[in-house]
Amino acid sequence: MKVQVCCWKTCKSRFSEYIITRLENDKQKFNLDNLEIEESKCMWDCKIWPNIMIAGNKEKWMNPAKVSELVRAKFKK
């Protein structure tokens, strides 16, 4: 599963780098071997938190904890 995290200027100042770090830690901790984590250019629509794309689906306004929970839930399916 591919997860893209917006790392454009605004999102970078709103913890997008921490989201990537958290996902990398989750990948190791929970043995999520099929998880691909990529930085992305602007996805627009950011107001408070960065946007991410999970398996082609855009998720808006994500904080590190929400991303972590969402990715682990998708892996359980």
Legacy VTK file of the C-alpha trace (Angstrom):
# vtk DataFile Version 3.0
C-alpha trace
ASCII
DATASET POLYDATA
POINTS 77 float
0.000 0.000 0.000
1.330 3.402 -0.970
0.939 6.404 1.325
1.843 9.820 -0.018
2.246 12.713 2.392
2.106 16.315 1.230
5.394 17.994 2.062
4.851 21.314 0.378
5.653 24.530 2.263
2.458 24.909 4.281
2.098 21.234 5.140
5.771 20.959 6.039
5.195 23.590 8.711
2.191 21.562 9.908
3.977 18.342 10.834
4.060 16.473 7.514
7.657 15.429 8.232
6.559 14.026 11.581
3.787 12.085 9.835
6.428 10.448 7.632
8.604 9.640 10.644
5.635 8.175 12.497
4.678 6.014 9.513
8.253 4.755 9.187
8.246 3.844 12.881
4.856 2.109 12.522
6.173 0.196 9.522
8.950 -1.301 11.633
6.978 -1.690 14.860
3.948 -3.397 13.280
5.796 -5.230 10.473
3.970 -3.373 7.703
6.342 -4.637 5.028
4.113 -3.646 2.089
3.844 -0.021 3.190
5.404 2.485 0.778
5.844 5.999 2.163
6.467 8.892 -0.213
6.665 12.644 -0.035
4.227 14.408 -2.331
3.809 17.835 -3.825
0.822 19.958 -2.906
-2.559 18.200 -2.863
-4.454 21.433 -2.130
-7.259 21.693 0.421
-4.951 21.926 3.437
-6.371 24.231 6.047
-5.209 22.967 9.411
-3.259 19.733 8.798
-1.573 18.093 5.802
-3.377 15.923 3.296
-2.326 12.394 2.489
-3.125 9.910 -0.245
-3.637 6.277 0.791
-3.889 3.764 -2.040
-5.136 6.525 -4.345
-7.701 7.960 -1.897
-7.162 11.476 -0.604
-7.603 12.021 3.131
-7.807 15.645 4.239
-6.487 17.363 7.340
-4.535 14.517 8.868
-2.456 14.705 12.018
0.213 12.103 12.878
-2.028 10.057 15.197
-4.939 9.947 12.718
-2.651 8.834 9.888
-1.149 6.095 12.028
-4.575 4.760 13.040
-5.932 4.939 9.506
-2.993 3.094 7.956
-3.038 0.331 10.579
-6.801 -0.083 10.114
-6.362 -0.458 6.339
-3.693 -3.113 6.886
-6.039 -5.109 9.142
-8.609 -5.405 6.326
LINES 1 78
77 0 1 2 3 4 5 6 7 8 9 10 11 12 13 14 15 16 17 18 19 20 21 22 23 24 25 26 27 28 29 30 31 32 33 34 35 36 37 38 39 40 41 42 43 44 45 46 47 48 49 50 51 52 53 54 55 56 57 58 59 60 61 62 63 64 65 66 67 68 69 70 71 72 73 74 75 76
